[in-house]
Amino acid sequence: MGNKKIHRVPADQSLAARRKRFYEDGGCPIHGVAMGQSDGWYDNDPWGPYTIISCGRNGCPVEARAFSPEGPWDLLPEYAYLIEDETIEHSR
Ligand SMILES: [Zn+2]
């Protein structure tokens, strides 16, 4: 007991900071660390083959598509709100 790992969360959780962590580094928008491949490769997308990467830190559910190990990356739709401008979200 008492050995549960806790991953630190960056203090800056602004949309700009989250976008930078995700789009520039392929990291989790919340935790800012690289996400690991958690699935096989799919080839049914017009953008090309992709796989699924996920965070998992502190039980973090964030998942994204990765079109190569160096990106581009695309958050799954259910997590897109993490990096979306609220004004866009509210205008739907
Ligand atoms: Zn995370």
PDB file of the backbone (N, CA, C, O) and the ligand in Angstrom, with CONECT records:
HET     ZN  A 101       1
ATOM      1  N   MET A   1       0.821  -1.193   0.000  1.00  0.00           N
ATOM      2  CA  MET A   1       0.000   0.000   0.000  1.00  0.00           C
ATOM      3  C   MET A   1       0.858   1.247   0.000  1.00  0.00           C
ATOM      4  O   MET A   1       2.017   1.213   0.414  1.00  0.00           O
ATOM      5  N   GLY A   2       0.285   2.356  -0.468  1.00  0.00           N
ATOM      6  CA  GLY A   2       0.988   3.620  -0.433  1.00  0.00           C
ATOM      7  C   GLY A   2       1.984   3.827  -1.557  1.00  0.00           C
ATOM      8  O   GLY A   2       2.707   4.823  -1.565  1.00  0.00           O
ATOM      9  N   ASN A   3       2.034   2.907  -2.505  1.00  0.00           N
ATOM     10  CA  ASN A   3       2.983   3.073  -3.593  1.00  0.00           C
ATOM     11  C   ASN A   3       2.341   3.470  -4.910  1.00  0.00           C
ATOM     12  O   ASN A   3       2.966   3.382  -5.967  1.00  0.00           O
ATOM     13  N   LYS A   4       1.103   3.902  -4.843  1.00  0.00           N
ATOM     14  CA  LYS A   4       0.423   4.298  -6.072  1.00  0.00           C
ATOM     15  C   LYS A   4       1.124   5.509  -6.691  1.00  0.00           C
ATOM     16  O   LYS A   4       1.392   6.503  -6.016  1.00  0.00           O
ATOM     17  N   LYS A   5       1.413   5.403  -7.982  1.00  0.00           N
ATOM     18  CA  LYS A   5       2.097   6.505  -8.661  1.00  0.00           C
ATOM     19  C   LYS A   5       1.113   7.620  -8.973  1.00  0.00           C
ATOM     20  O   LYS A   5       0.020   7.382  -9.486  1.00  0.00           O
ATOM     21  N   ILE A   6       1.522   8.836  -8.655  1.00  0.00           N
ATOM     22  CA  ILE A   6       0.740  10.004  -9.010  1.00  0.00           C
ATOM     23  C   ILE A   6       1.557  10.837  -9.988  1.00  0.00           C
ATOM     24  O   ILE A   6       2.702  11.197  -9.717  1.00  0.00           O
ATOM     25  N   HIS A   7       0.955  11.130 -11.109  1.00  0.00           N
ATOM     26  CA  HIS A   7       1.643  11.953 -12.096  1.00  0.00           C
ATOM     27  C   HIS A   7       1.240  13.404 -11.930  1.00  0.00           C
ATOM     28  O   HIS A   7       0.060  13.729 -11.795  1.00  0.00           O
ATOM     29  N   ARG A   8       2.229  14.260 -11.942  1.00  0.00           N
ATOM     30  CA  ARG A   8       1.948  15.677 -11.749  1.00  0.00           C
ATOM     31  C   ARG A   8       1.267  16.242 -12.981  1.00  0.00           C
ATOM     32  O   ARG A   8       1.558  15.851 -14.111  1.00  0.00           O
ATOM     33  N   VAL A   9       0.360  17.164 -12.738  1.00  0.00           N
ATOM     34  CA  VAL A   9      -0.369  17.823 -13.814  1.00  0.00           C
ATOM     35  C   VAL A   9       0.176  19.242 -13.954  1.00  0.00           C
ATOM     36  O   VAL A   9       0.242  19.976 -12.968  1.00  0.00           O
ATOM     37  N   PRO A  10       0.571  19.640 -15.179  1.00  0.00           N
ATOM     38  CA  PRO A  10       1.068  21.008 -15.361  1.00  0.00           C
ATOM     39  C   PRO A  10       0.045  22.031 -14.899  1.00  0.00           C
ATOM     40  O   PRO A  10      -1.157  21.857 -15.100  1.00  0.00           O
ATOM     41  N   ALA A  11       0.533  23.106 -14.274  1.00  0.00           N
ATOM     42  CA  ALA A  11      -0.371  24.118 -13.735  1.00  0.00           C
ATOM     43  C   ALA A  11      -1.137  24.834 -14.841  1.00  0.00           C
ATOM     44  O   ALA A  11      -2.297  25.208 -14.665  1.00  0.00           O
ATOM     45  N   ASP A  12      -0.478  25.022 -15.983  1.00  0.00           N
ATOM     46  CA  ASP A  12      -1.117  25.764 -17.068  1.00  0.00           C
ATOM     47  C   ASP A  12      -2.043  24.843 -17.856  1.00  0.00           C
ATOM     48  O   ASP A  12      -1.588  24.037 -18.667  1.00  0.00           O
ATOM     49  N   GLN A  13      -3.355  24.971 -17.609  1.00  0.00           N
ATOM     50  CA  GLN A  13      -4.344  24.160 -18.315  1.00  0.00           C
ATOM     51  C   GLN A  13      -5.157  25.026 -19.282  1.00  0.00           C
ATOM     52  O   GLN A  13      -6.310  24.714 -19.580  1.00  0.00           O
ATOM     53  N   SER A  14      -4.558  26.102 -19.764  1.00  0.00           N
ATOM     54  CA  SER A  14      -5.250  26.934 -20.747  1.00  0.00           C
ATOM     55  C   SER A  14      -5.360  26.165 -22.065  1.00  0.00           C
ATOM     56  O   SER A  14      -4.613  25.219 -22.315  1.00  0.00           O
ATOM     57  N   LEU A  15      -6.298  26.590 -22.890  1.00  0.00           N
ATOM     58  CA  LEU A  15      -6.455  25.934 -24.188  1.00  0.00           C
ATOM     59  C   LEU A  15      -5.165  26.017 -24.994  1.00  0.00           C
ATOM     60  O   LEU A  15      -4.774  25.056 -25.656  1.00  0.00           O
ATOM     61  N   ALA A  16      -4.499  27.187 -24.934  1.00  0.00           N
ATOM     62  CA  ALA A  16      -3.268  27.364 -25.706  1.00  0.00           C
ATOM     63  C   ALA A  16      -2.195  26.376 -25.251  1.00  0.00           C
ATOM     64  O   ALA A  16      -1.503  25.778 -26.074  1.00  0.00           O
ATOM     65  N   ALA A  17      -2.065  26.212 -23.944  1.00  0.00           N
ATOM     66  CA  ALA A  17      -1.054  25.294 -23.421  1.00  0.00           C
ATOM     67  C   ALA A  17      -1.397  23.855 -23.771  1.00  0.00           C
ATOM     68  O   ALA A  17      -0.522  23.064 -24.123  1.00  0.00           O
ATOM     69  N   ARG A  18      -2.683  23.522 -23.670  1.00  0.00           N
ATOM     70  CA  ARG A  18      -3.096  22.160 -24.019  1.00  0.00           C
ATOM     71  C   ARG A  18      -2.861  21.873 -25.488  1.00  0.00           C
ATOM     72  O   ARG A  18      -2.385  20.797 -25.849  1.00  0.00           O
ATOM     73  N   ARG A  19      -3.196  22.843 -26.344  1.00  0.00           N
ATOM     74  CA  ARG A  19      -2.989  22.651 -27.782  1.00  0.00           C
ATOM     75  C   ARG A  19      -1.519  22.442 -28.095  1.00  0.00           C
ATOM     76  O   ARG A  19      -1.159  21.575 -28.892  1.00  0.00           O
ATOM     77  N   LYS A  20      -0.668  23.247 -27.458  1.00  0.00           N
ATOM     78  CA  LYS A  20       0.769  23.137 -27.701  1.00  0.00           C
ATOM     79  C   LYS A  20       1.262  21.747 -27.305  1.00  0.00           C
ATOM     80  O   LYS A  20       2.004  21.110 -28.054  1.00  0.00           O
ATOM     81  N   ARG A  21       0.852  21.283 -26.140  1.00  0.00           N
ATOM     82  CA  ARG A  21       1.304  19.963 -25.685  1.00  0.00           C
ATOM     83  C   ARG A  21       0.865  18.875 -26.662  1.00  0.00           C
ATOM     84  O   ARG A  21       1.610  17.932 -26.930  1.00  0.00           O
ATOM     85  N   PHE A  22      -0.346  19.014 -27.187  1.00  0.00           N
ATOM     86  CA  PHE A  22      -0.861  17.967 -28.061  1.00  0.00           C
ATOM     87  C   PHE A  22      -0.325  18.080 -29.480  1.00  0.00           C
ATOM     88  O   PHE A  22       0.228  17.120 -30.016  1.00  0.00           O
ATOM     89  N   TYR A  23      -0.489  19.257 -30.095  1.00  0.00           N
ATOM     90  CA  TYR A  23      -0.156  19.378 -31.511  1.00  0.00           C
ATOM     91  C   TYR A  23       1.346  19.405 -31.775  1.00  0.00           C
ATOM     92  O   TYR A  23       1.799  18.921 -32.813  1.00  0.00           O
ATOM     93  N   GLU A  24       2.123  19.965 -30.848  1.00  0.00           N
ATOM     94  CA  GLU A  24       3.565  20.065 -31.095  1.00  0.00           C
ATOM     95  C   GLU A  24       4.319  18.841 -30.600  1.00  0.00           C
ATOM     96  O   GLU A  24       5.339  18.459 -31.174  1.00  0.00           O
ATOM     97  N   ASP A  25       3.819  18.233 -29.543  1.00  0.00           N
ATOM     98  CA  ASP A  25       4.579  17.142 -28.938  1.00  0.00           C
ATOM     99  C   ASP A  25       3.858  15.792 -28.978  1.00  0.00           C
ATOM    100  O   ASP A  25       4.447  14.761 -28.651  1.00  0.00           O
ATOM    101  N   GLY A  26       2.587  15.801 -29.378  1.00  0.00           N
ATOM    102  CA  GLY A  26       1.841  14.547 -29.368  1.00  0.00           C
ATOM    103  C   GLY A  26       1.583  14.041 -27.965  1.00  0.00           C
ATOM    104  O   GLY A  26       1.310  12.858 -27.764  1.00  0.00           O
ATOM    105  N   GLY A  27       1.669  14.938 -26.991  1.00  0.00           N
ATOM    106  CA  GLY A  27       1.458  14.539 -25.607  1.00  0.00           C
ATOM    107  C   GLY A  27       0.003  14.681 -25.198  1.00  0.00           C
ATOM    108  O   GLY A  27      -0.808  15.271 -25.912  1.00  0.00           O
ATOM    109  N   CYS A  28      -0.311  14.130 -24.038  1.00  0.00           N
ATOM    110  CA  CYS A  28      -1.652  14.313 -23.487  1.00  0.00           C
ATOM    111  C   CYS A  28      -1.869  15.798 -23.233  1.00  0.00           C
ATOM    112  O   CYS A  28      -1.017  16.435 -22.614  1.00  0.00           O
ATOM    113  N   PRO A  29      -2.992  16.380 -23.695  1.00  0.00           N
ATOM    114  CA  PRO A  29      -3.225  17.810 -23.487  1.00  0.00           C
ATOM    115  C   PRO A  29      -3.252  18.185 -22.008  1.00  0.00           C
ATOM    116  O   PRO A  29      -2.876  19.301 -21.650  1.00  0.00           O
ATOM    117  N   ILE A  30      -3.684  17.284 -21.160  1.00  0.00           N
ATOM    118  CA  ILE A  30      -3.768  17.568 -19.737  1.00  0.00           C
ATOM    119  C   ILE A  30      -2.418  17.333 -19.060  1.00  0.00           C
ATOM    120  O   ILE A  30      -1.928  18.202 -18.338  1.00  0.00           O
ATOM    121  N   HIS A  31      -1.823  16.180 -19.286  1.00  0.00           N
ATOM    122  CA  HIS A  31      -0.621  15.805 -18.551  1.00  0.00           C
ATOM    123  C   HIS A  31       0.684  16.210 -19.237  1.00  0.00           C
ATOM    124  O   HIS A  31       1.721  16.306 -18.580  1.00  0.00           O
ATOM    125  N   GLY A  32       0.642  16.447 -20.547  1.00  0.00           N
ATOM    126  CA  GLY A  32       1.835  16.925 -21.227  1.00  0.00           C
ATOM    127  C   GLY A  32       2.927  15.889 -21.387  1.00  0.00           C
ATOM    128  O   GLY A  32       4.097  16.227 -21.571  1.00  0.00           O
ATOM    129  N   VAL A  33       2.548  14.644 -21.319  1.00  0.00           N
ATOM    130  CA  VAL A  33       3.531  13.581 -21.508  1.00  0.00           C
ATOM    131  C   VAL A  33       3.131  12.738 -22.706  1.00  0.00           C
ATOM    132  O   VAL A  33       1.958  12.688 -23.076  1.00  0.00           O
ATOM    133  N   ALA A  34       4.099  12.082 -23.305  1.00  0.00           N
ATOM    134  CA  ALA A  34       3.840  11.293 -24.504  1.00  0.00           C
ATOM    135  C   ALA A  34       2.832  10.186 -24.197  1.00  0.00           C
ATOM    136  O   ALA A  34       2.851   9.582 -23.124  1.00  0.00           O
ATOM    137  N   MET A  35       1.957   9.940 -25.163  1.00  0.00           N
ATOM    138  CA  MET A  35       0.976   8.876 -25.009  1.00  0.00           C
ATOM    139  C   MET A  35       1.484   7.634 -25.743  1.00  0.00           C
ATOM    140  O   MET A  35       2.160   7.739 -26.767  1.00  0.00           O
ATOM    141  N   GLY A  36       1.154   6.477 -25.215  1.00  0.00           N
ATOM    142  CA  GLY A  36       1.652   5.228 -25.783  1.00  0.00           C
ATOM    143  C   GLY A  36       0.649   4.591 -26.723  1.00  0.00           C
ATOM    144  O   GLY A  36      -0.560   4.768 -26.577  1.00  0.00           O
ATOM    145  N   GLN A  37       1.168   3.845 -27.692  1.00  0.00           N
ATOM    146  CA  GLN A  37       0.282   3.138 -28.618  1.00  0.00           C
ATOM    147  C   GLN A  37      -0.498   2.082 -27.855  1.00  0.00           C
ATOM    148  O   GLN A  37       0.074   1.294 -27.101  1.00  0.00           O
ATOM    149  N   SER A  38      -1.810   2.075 -28.058  1.00  0.00           N
ATOM    150  CA  SER A  38      -2.644   1.157 -27.288  1.00  0.00           C
ATOM    151  C   SER A  38      -3.514   0.293 -28.180  1.00  0.00           C
ATOM    152  O   SER A  38      -4.440  -0.362 -27.700  1.00  0.00           O
ATOM    153  N   ASP A  39      -3.227   0.285 -29.470  1.00  0.00           N
ATOM    154  CA  ASP A  39      -4.069  -0.487 -30.398  1.00  0.00           C
ATOM    155  C   ASP A  39      -3.237  -0.813 -31.631  1.00  0.00           C
ATOM    156  O   ASP A  39      -2.093  -0.376 -31.757  1.00  0.00           O
ATOM    157  N   GLY A  40      -3.823  -1.585 -32.535  1.00  0.00           N
ATOM    158  CA  GLY A  40      -3.137  -1.870 -33.792  1.00  0.00           C
ATOM    159  C   GLY A  40      -3.321  -0.736 -34.773  1.00  0.00           C
ATOM    160  O   GLY A  40      -3.738   0.358 -34.395  1.00  0.00           O
ATOM    161  N   TRP A  41      -3.014  -0.991 -36.029  1.00  0.00           N
ATOM    162  CA  TRP A  41      -3.125   0.038 -37.064  1.00  0.00           C
ATOM    163  C   TRP A  41      -4.397  -0.168 -37.870  1.00  0.00           C
ATOM    164  O   TRP A  41      -4.776  -1.299 -38.173  1.00  0.00           O
ATOM    165  N   TYR A  42      -5.051   0.933 -38.213  1.00  0.00           N
ATOM    166  CA  TYR A  42      -6.252   0.903 -39.056  1.00  0.00           C
ATOM    167  C   TYR A  42      -5.908   1.574 -40.386  1.00  0.00           C
ATOM    168  O   TYR A  42      -5.143   2.538 -40.419  1.00  0.00           O
ATOM    169  N   ASP A  43      -6.468   1.067 -41.467  1.00  0.00           N
ATOM    170  CA  ASP A  43      -6.153   1.671 -42.765  1.00  0.00           C
ATOM    171  C   ASP A  43      -7.422   2.071 -43.513  1.00  0.00           C
ATOM    172  O   ASP A  43      -7.462   2.058 -44.744  1.00  0.00           O
ATOM    173  N   ASN A  44      -8.471   2.430 -42.743  1.00  0.00           N
ATOM    174  CA  ASN A  44      -9.746   2.780 -43.372  1.00  0.00           C
ATOM    175  C   ASN A  44     -10.004   4.282 -43.359  1.00  0.00           C
ATOM    176  O   ASN A  44     -11.147   4.711 -43.512  1.00  0.00           O
ATOM    177  N   ASP A  45      -8.956   5.088 -43.179  1.00  0.00           N
ATOM    178  CA  ASP A  45      -9.144   6.526 -43.124  1.00  0.00           C
ATOM    179  C   ASP A  45      -8.515   7.174 -44.341  1.00  0.00           C
ATOM    180  O   ASP A  45      -7.424   6.775 -44.748  1.00  0.00           O
ATOM    181  N   PRO A  46      -9.187   8.185 -44.948  1.00  0.00           N
ATOM    182  CA  PRO A  46      -8.615   8.835 -46.129  1.00  0.00           C
ATOM    183  C   PRO A  46      -7.281   9.522 -45.845  1.00  0.00           C
ATOM    184  O   PRO A  46      -6.492   9.742 -46.764  1.00  0.00           O
ATOM    185  N   TRP A  47      -7.020   9.865 -44.574  1.00  0.00           N
ATOM    186  CA  TRP A  47      -5.738  10.489 -44.235  1.00  0.00           C
ATOM    187  C   TRP A  47      -4.598   9.483 -44.267  1.00  0.00           C
ATOM    188  O   TRP A  47      -3.429   9.865 -44.320  1.00  0.00           O
ATOM    189  N   GLY A  48      -4.931   8.213 -44.236  1.00  0.00           N
ATOM    190  CA  GLY A  48      -3.886   7.197 -44.216  1.00  0.00           C
ATOM    191  C   GLY A  48      -3.984   6.348 -42.972  1.00  0.00           C
ATOM    192  O   GLY A  48      -4.838   6.580 -42.117  1.00  0.00           O
ATOM    193  N   PRO A  49      -3.104   5.355 -42.868  1.00  0.00           N
ATOM    194  CA  PRO A  49      -3.166   4.454 -41.709  1.00  0.00           C
ATOM    195  C   PRO A  49      -2.936   5.201 -40.405  1.00  0.00           C
ATOM    196  O   PRO A  49      -2.139   6.137 -40.344  1.00  0.00           O
ATOM    197  N   TYR A  50      -3.636   4.778 -39.370  1.00  0.00           N
ATOM    198  CA  TYR A  50      -3.436   5.390 -38.063  1.00  0.00           C
ATOM    199  C   TYR A  50      -3.558   4.330 -36.985  1.00  0.00           C
ATOM    200  O   TYR A  50      -4.113   3.253 -37.202  1.00  0.00           O
ATOM    201  N   THR A  51      -3.028   4.658 -35.827  1.00  0.00           N
ATOM    202  CA  THR A  51      -3.190   3.801 -34.665  1.00  0.00           C
ATOM    203  C   THR A  51      -3.739   4.646 -33.525  1.00  0.00           C
ATOM    204  O   THR A  51      -3.869   5.863 -33.656  1.00  0.00           O
ATOM    205  N   ILE A  52      -4.055   4.013 -32.424  1.00  0.00           N
ATOM    206  CA  ILE A  52      -4.608   4.731 -31.271  1.00  0.00           C
ATOM    207  C   ILE A  52      -3.535   4.847 -30.196  1.00  0.00           C
ATOM    208  O   ILE A  52      -2.860   3.874 -29.860  1.00  0.00           O
ATOM    209  N   ILE A  53      -3.391   6.060 -29.662  1.00  0.00           N
ATOM    210  CA  ILE A  53      -2.493   6.277 -28.524  1.00  0.00           C
ATOM    211  C   ILE A  53      -3.337   6.754 -27.350  1.00  0.00           C
ATOM    212  O   ILE A  53      -4.372   7.392 -27.537  1.00  0.00           O
ATOM    213  N   SER A  54      -2.890   6.443 -26.148  1.00  0.00           N
ATOM    214  CA  SER A  54      -3.672   6.810 -24.974  1.00  0.00           C
ATOM    215  C   SER A  54      -2.748   7.231 -23.836  1.00  0.00           C
ATOM    216  O   SER A  54      -1.565   6.891 -23.804  1.00  0.00           O
ATOM    217  N   CYS A  55      -3.331   7.986 -22.901  1.00  0.00           N
ATOM    218  CA  CYS A  55      -2.537   8.530 -21.793  1.00  0.00           C
ATOM    219  C   CYS A  55      -2.510   7.556 -20.627  1.00  0.00           C
ATOM    220  O   CYS A  55      -1.493   6.910 -20.377  1.00  0.00           O
ATOM    221  N   GLY A  56      -3.628   7.450 -19.910  1.00  0.00           N
ATOM    222  CA  GLY A  56      -3.702   6.478 -18.822  1.00  0.00           C
ATOM    223  C   GLY A  56      -3.130   6.945 -17.493  1.00  0.00           C
ATOM    224  O   GLY A  56      -3.283   6.255 -16.485  1.00  0.00           O
ATOM    225  N   ARG A  57      -2.467   8.113 -17.466  1.00  0.00           N
ATOM    226  CA  ARG A  57      -1.887   8.563 -16.204  1.00  0.00           C
ATOM    227  C   ARG A  57      -2.982   9.023 -15.240  1.00  0.00           C
ATOM    228  O   ARG A  57      -3.894   9.749 -15.637  1.00  0.00           O
ATOM    229  N   ASN A  58      -2.896   8.615 -14.011  1.00  0.00           N
ATOM    230  CA  ASN A  58      -3.926   8.918 -13.002  1.00  0.00           C
ATOM    231  C   ASN A  58      -5.308   8.483 -13.505  1.00  0.00           C
ATOM    232  O   ASN A  58      -6.318   9.085 -13.137  1.00  0.00           O
ATOM    233  N   GLY A  59      -5.357   7.451 -14.338  1.00  0.00           N
ATOM    234  CA  GLY A  59      -6.629   7.011 -14.888  1.00  0.00           C
ATOM    235  C   GLY A  59      -7.143   7.905 -15.994  1.00  0.00           C
ATOM    236  O   GLY A  59      -8.328   7.849 -16.324  1.00  0.00           O
ATOM    237  N   CYS A  60      -6.291   8.725 -16.574  1.00  0.00           N
ATOM    238  CA  CYS A  60      -6.680   9.666 -17.625  1.00  0.00           C
ATOM    239  C   CYS A  60      -7.205   8.911 -18.847  1.00  0.00           C
ATOM    240  O   CYS A  60      -6.531   8.016 -19.357  1.00  0.00           O
ATOM    241  N   PRO A  61      -8.411   9.267 -19.322  1.00  0.00           N
ATOM    242  CA  PRO A  61      -9.033   8.521 -20.411  1.00  0.00           C
ATOM    243  C   PRO A  61      -8.667   9.012 -21.812  1.00  0.00           C
ATOM    244  O   PRO A  61      -9.132   8.440 -22.797  1.00  0.00           O
ATOM    245  N   VAL A  62      -7.845  10.056 -21.923  1.00  0.00           N
ATOM    246  CA  VAL A  62      -7.612  10.688 -23.225  1.00  0.00           C
ATOM    247  C   VAL A  62      -7.004   9.706 -24.224  1.00  0.00           C
ATOM    248  O   VAL A  62      -6.035   9.005 -23.931  1.00  0.00           O
ATOM    249  N   GLU A  63      -7.614   9.681 -25.426  1.00  0.00           N
ATOM    250  CA  GLU A  63      -7.103   8.866 -26.512  1.00  0.00           C
ATOM    251  C   GLU A  63      -7.075   9.704 -27.781  1.00  0.00           C
ATOM    252  O   GLU A  63      -7.871  10.628 -27.950  1.00  0.00           O
ATOM    253  N   ALA A  64      -6.157   9.371 -28.661  1.00  0.00           N
ATOM    254  CA  ALA A  64      -6.040  10.093 -29.919  1.00  0.00           C
ATOM    255  C   ALA A  64      -5.638   9.133 -31.024  1.00  0.00           C
ATOM    256  O   ALA A  64      -5.150   8.030 -30.775  1.00  0.00           O
ATOM    257  N   ARG A  65      -5.859   9.588 -32.262  1.00  0.00           N
ATOM    258  CA  ARG A  65      -5.337   8.844 -33.394  1.00  0.00           C
ATOM    259  C   ARG A  65      -3.951   9.387 -33.723  1.00  0.00           C
ATOM    260  O   ARG A  65      -3.722  10.594 -33.637  1.00  0.00           O
ATOM    261  N   ALA A  66      -3.039   8.522 -34.093  1.00  0.00           N
ATOM    262  CA  ALA A  66      -1.700   8.933 -34.510  1.00  0.00           C
ATOM    263  C   ALA A  66      -1.453   8.371 -35.894  1.00  0.00           C
ATOM    264  O   ALA A  66      -1.575   7.168 -36.125  1.00  0.00           O
ATOM    265  N   PHE A  67      -1.102   9.268 -36.821  1.00  0.00           N
ATOM    266  CA  PHE A  67      -0.892   8.822 -38.198  1.00  0.00           C
ATOM    267  C   PHE A  67       0.546   8.400 -38.449  1.00  0.00           C
ATOM    268  O   PHE A  67       0.863   7.841 -39.499  1.00  0.00           O
ATOM    269  N   SER A  68       1.405   8.667 -37.493  1.00  0.00           N
ATOM    270  CA  SER A  68       2.767   8.135 -37.498  1.00  0.00           C
ATOM    271  C   SER A  68       3.310   8.412 -36.102  1.00  0.00           C
ATOM    272  O   SER A  68       2.699   9.169 -35.347  1.00  0.00           O
ATOM    273  N   PRO A  69       4.449   7.814 -35.741  1.00  0.00           N
ATOM    274  CA  PRO A  69       5.009   8.101 -34.415  1.00  0.00           C
ATOM    275  C   PRO A  69       5.356   9.580 -34.231  1.00  0.00           C
ATOM    276  O   PRO A  69       5.444  10.062 -33.101  1.00  0.00           O
ATOM    277  N   GLU A  70       5.554  10.304 -35.348  1.00  0.00           N
ATOM    278  CA  GLU A  70       5.875  11.732 -35.261  1.00  0.00           C
ATOM    279  C   GLU A  70       4.662  12.605 -35.567  1.00  0.00           C
ATOM    280  O   GLU A  70       4.812  13.813 -35.750  1.00  0.00           O
ATOM    281  N   GLY A  71       3.493  12.039 -35.625  1.00  0.00           N
ATOM    282  CA  GLY A  71       2.285  12.779 -35.922  1.00  0.00           C
ATOM    283  C   GLY A  71       1.951  12.732 -37.409  1.00  0.00           C
ATOM    284  O   GLY A  71       2.648  12.053 -38.162  1.00  0.00           O
ATOM    285  N   PRO A  72       0.909  13.431 -37.855  1.00  0.00           N
ATOM    286  CA  PRO A  72       0.043  14.260 -37.011  1.00  0.00           C
ATOM    287  C   PRO A  72      -0.839  13.424 -36.083  1.00  0.00           C
ATOM    288  O   PRO A  72      -1.029  12.221 -36.263  1.00  0.00           O
ATOM    289  N   TRP A  73      -1.360  14.122 -35.095  1.00  0.00           N
ATOM    290  CA  TRP A  73      -2.229  13.493 -34.113  1.00  0.00           C
ATOM    291  C   TRP A  73      -3.600  14.152 -34.155  1.00  0.00           C
ATOM    292  O   TRP A  73      -3.735  15.321 -34.518  1.00  0.00           O
ATOM    293  N   ASP A  74      -4.610  13.382 -33.776  1.00  0.00           N
ATOM    294  CA  ASP A  74      -5.982  13.861 -33.849  1.00  0.00           C
ATOM    295  C   ASP A  74      -6.740  13.282 -32.656  1.00  0.00           C
ATOM    296  O   ASP A  74      -6.960  12.073 -32.586  1.00  0.00           O
ATOM    297  N   LEU A  75      -7.141  14.148 -31.711  1.00  0.00           N
ATOM    298  CA  LEU A  75      -7.870  13.652 -30.543  1.00  0.00           C
ATOM    299  C   LEU A  75      -9.159  12.973 -30.967  1.00  0.00           C
ATOM    300  O   LEU A  75      -9.820  13.441 -31.895  1.00  0.00           O
ATOM    301  N   LEU A  76      -9.530  11.893 -30.320  1.00  0.00           N
ATOM    302  CA  LEU A  76     -10.825  11.284 -30.592  1.00  0.00           C
ATOM    303  C   LEU A  76     -11.909  12.314 -30.264  1.00  0.00           C
ATOM    304  O   LEU A  76     -11.743  13.126 -29.354  1.00  0.00           O
ATOM    305  N   PRO A  77     -13.028  12.277 -31.015  1.00  0.00           N
ATOM    306  CA  PRO A  77     -14.050  13.331 -30.885  1.00  0.00           C
ATOM    307  C   PRO A  77     -14.516  13.564 -29.450  1.00  0.00           C
ATOM    308  O   PRO A  77     -14.812  14.700 -29.080  1.00  0.00           O
ATOM    309  N   GLU A  78     -14.587  12.517 -28.641  1.00  0.00           N
ATOM    310  CA  GLU A  78     -15.097  12.702 -27.273  1.00  0.00           C
ATOM    311  C   GLU A  78     -14.130  13.489 -26.386  1.00  0.00           C
ATOM    312  O   GLU A  78     -14.505  13.920 -25.295  1.00  0.00           O
ATOM    313  N   TYR A  79     -12.869  13.681 -26.852  1.00  0.00           N
ATOM    314  CA  TYR A  79     -11.910  14.446 -26.059  1.00  0.00           C
ATOM    315  C   TYR A  79     -11.532  15.762 -26.723  1.00  0.00           C
ATOM    316  O   TYR A  79     -10.696  16.505 -26.211  1.00  0.00           O
ATOM    317  N   ALA A  80     -12.153  16.048 -27.869  1.00  0.00           N
ATOM    318  CA  ALA A  80     -11.800  17.250 -28.621  1.00  0.00           C
ATOM    319  C   ALA A  80     -12.068  18.516 -27.804  1.00  0.00           C
ATOM    320  O   ALA A  80     -11.412  19.539 -28.003  1.00  0.00           O
ATOM    321  N   TYR A  81     -13.044  18.442 -26.877  1.00  0.00           N
ATOM    322  CA  TYR A  81     -13.371  19.633 -26.085  1.00  0.00           C
ATOM    323  C   TYR A  81     -12.179  20.110 -25.260  1.00  0.00           C
ATOM    324  O   TYR A  81     -12.128  21.275 -24.867  1.00  0.00           O
ATOM    325  N   LEU A  82     -11.228  19.230 -24.996  1.00  0.00           N
ATOM    326  CA  LEU A  82     -10.072  19.593 -24.169  1.00  0.00           C
ATOM    327  C   LEU A  82      -9.210  20.658 -24.822  1.00  0.00           C
ATOM    328  O   LEU A  82      -8.516  21.404 -24.131  1.00  0.00           O
ATOM    329  N   ILE A  83      -9.246  20.740 -26.160  1.00  0.00           N
ATOM    330  CA  ILE A  83      -8.397  21.706 -26.847  1.00  0.00           C
ATOM    331  C   ILE A  83      -9.210  22.636 -27.734  1.00  0.00           C
ATOM    332  O   ILE A  83      -8.649  23.406 -28.513  1.00  0.00           O
ATOM    333  N   GLU A  84     -10.534  22.563 -27.616  1.00  0.00           N
ATOM    334  CA  GLU A  84     -11.369  23.413 -28.441  1.00  0.00           C
ATOM    335  C   GLU A  84     -11.696  24.724 -27.748  1.00  0.00           C
ATOM    336  O   GLU A  84     -11.852  24.787 -26.529  1.00  0.00           O
ATOM    337  N   ASP A  85     -11.793  25.753 -28.548  1.00  0.00           N
ATOM    338  CA  ASP A  85     -12.219  27.051 -28.047  1.00  0.00           C
ATOM    339  C   ASP A  85     -13.676  26.949 -27.608  1.00  0.00           C
ATOM    340  O   ASP A  85     -14.525  26.464 -28.356  1.00  0.00           O
ATOM    341  N   GLU A  86     -13.957  27.404 -26.401  1.00  0.00           N
ATOM    342  CA  GLU A  86     -15.323  27.282 -25.893  1.00  0.00           C
ATOM    343  C   GLU A  86     -16.331  28.027 -26.756  1.00  0.00           C
ATOM    344  O   GLU A  86     -17.488  27.619 -26.860  1.00  0.00           O
ATOM    345  N   THR A  87     -15.889  29.126 -27.378  1.00  0.00           N
ATOM    346  CA  THR A  87     -16.828  29.885 -28.194  1.00  0.00           C
ATOM    347  C   THR A  87     -17.281  29.037 -29.392  1.00  0.00           C
ATOM    348  O   THR A  87     -18.408  29.170 -29.868  1.00  0.00           O
ATOM    349  N   ILE A  88     -16.395  28.177 -29.862  1.00  0.00           N
ATOM    350  CA  ILE A  88     -16.779  27.300 -30.966  1.00  0.00           C
ATOM    351  C   ILE A  88     -17.758  26.252 -30.462  1.00  0.00           C
ATOM    352  O   ILE A  88     -18.782  25.976 -31.087  1.00  0.00           O
ATOM    353  N   GLU A  89     -17.410  25.669 -29.299  1.00  0.00           N
ATOM    354  CA  GLU A  89     -18.253  24.626 -28.753  1.00  0.00           C
ATOM    355  C   GLU A  89     -19.659  25.139 -28.469  1.00  0.00           C
ATOM    356  O   GLU A  89     -20.643  24.446 -28.728  1.00  0.00           O
ATOM    357  N   HIS A  90     -19.751  26.357 -27.937  1.00  0.00           N
ATOM    358  CA  HIS A  90     -21.062  26.876 -27.551  1.00  0.00           C
ATOM    359  C   HIS A  90     -21.899  27.320 -28.741  1.00  0.00           C
ATOM    360  O   HIS A  90     -23.107  27.517 -28.612  1.00  0.00           O
ATOM    361  N   SER A  91     -21.266  27.479 -29.898  1.00  0.00           N
ATOM    362  CA  SER A  91     -22.032  27.941 -31.047  1.00  0.00           C
ATOM    363  C   SER A  91     -22.660  26.783 -31.813  1.00  0.00           C
ATOM    364  O   SER A  91     -23.362  27.006 -32.800  1.00  0.00           O
ATOM    365  N   ARG A  92     -22.418  25.560 -31.377  1.00  0.00           N
ATOM    366  CA  ARG A  92     -22.980  24.411 -32.078  1.00  0.00           C
ATOM    367  C   ARG A  92     -24.491  24.349 -31.941  1.00  0.00           C
ATOM    368  O   ARG A  92     -25.122  23.437 -32.476  1.00  0.00           O
TER     369      ARG A  92
HETATM  370 ZN    ZN A 101      -3.485  12.470 -19.568  1.00  0.00          ZN2+
END
